[in-house]
Amino acid sequence: MRSLKQKKYRKKYRNFVVEGVRSVRSAFEDRAQFESIFFRDNFDTERIPQLKQVDRNIIYRVSDNTMKKLSNTSAPSGILAVSKLPEYKQFCPDENAIYLDGISDPGNMGTIIRTASWFGVQQVILSKECIDPYNEKVVSSAMGGHFQLNFLGYHNLAKLSNYSIIGTSSLGKSIHEYIPRSKNWVLVMGSEAHGMSNEVCNLLTDTYAIPKVGKGESLNVGVAMGVFLHNLVK
């Protein structure tokens, strides 16, 4: 199981680790397929009622020392599970989507996945420069959001000719002035360090910004995406 900390083995075995009470519970609710579940000796199983319905052959009680070796955190919550990668559908050309352009920070990627689910956007497109969405820190930050999407992977943005492709930049129009141009849209979020690539900028149909009321240099990309989605989906 410890090999799943590396991307090549997650890809090889089509498995990844879900850790923490809230994440495991959320994965259960979204019908994750677990290969094995580990919890330490003193873990209160009543915190996750679904454990009572699981095949006992895939459940393992382990010592605190073993849990620390298996865990991806310095202070394990007491439970983790090995899950099969979600079976996503093909990209649907009739649904809205988010395009992530070079998002490399795991915390930001996880927050974006979690926020997309909150606003009902079930398709997240990743550029080839993005961090692996099943990185353990991404999974922890996403809080079970991986199981709530219909699509998570690469898709050529240039082929989405029937979409409004909305860029995000401090130089754009206020998002409060947003007027839909077509039935569907793709919201592009670039990395905090580099913004959107020139290739992506050339495909945009609109560029919007979040007006600043107070002080500060910029917003976290995950927080900013939540503000944009609030205006796009209302």
C-alpha positions, 0 to 999 in steps of 0.5 A: 500500500505504501507504494501508492504514495508514488504516481506511477504505482497509483497509475499501475494499480488504479488505486489511491489512498483516501485518509481521514474520517470525513473523506472516508465517510464522504467516499462511502456516501458516493459509493467508492469501491474500497480494496482495503480499510485500515484503522488503529486499535482505539478508533471509534468505528461508530464515527463511520456507520457504513463500516458495519456493512463492509466485508470484514475481509478487507478491514484491518485493525493496526497499531498506532505505529503501523498507522503512522507508517501508512499515513501521509500525515504527521498526525494520522486521524486513525483511518485510511482506505485504499480505493479504486480510481473512480470510473469517470464518463467521457467528457460531455460537450453539453455540460459546463466545465472548469479548465485548470491551466498548470495548477501545481499546488496540491492544496489548491487542486484539492480545494478546486475539486471540492469547490467544483462539486459544491457548485454542481460543476462535474467536469474538471479538465486538467492541462498536462502541466497540472499536478496528479489529482490523486496526489495524497495532499490533493486527495486530503484537501478535496475531502471526497470530491473526487467521487462527486465528479463525472469527468476529471482528466485531459481534454483539448480546450481548442476543440470546445468551439461551442463553449464560451471560454472564460478567462480569469485575470485582474485586467478583465471586466468585473465578474458582476457584469457577466452576461452569458454568450452561449449555453455552456461555458468553460471557466479557466483557472491559471496557476497563482505563480504564472497565470494562464498560458499564452496558448490558452489566452488565445482561445478565450472569448471573455476575461473577467476579474473579481473587483477588490474592495479591501487590501491584498495582492491577490486571492488564492486560486481556489477561493477565487474560483468559488467567487467566479462560480457563484456568479456563473451558476446563479 
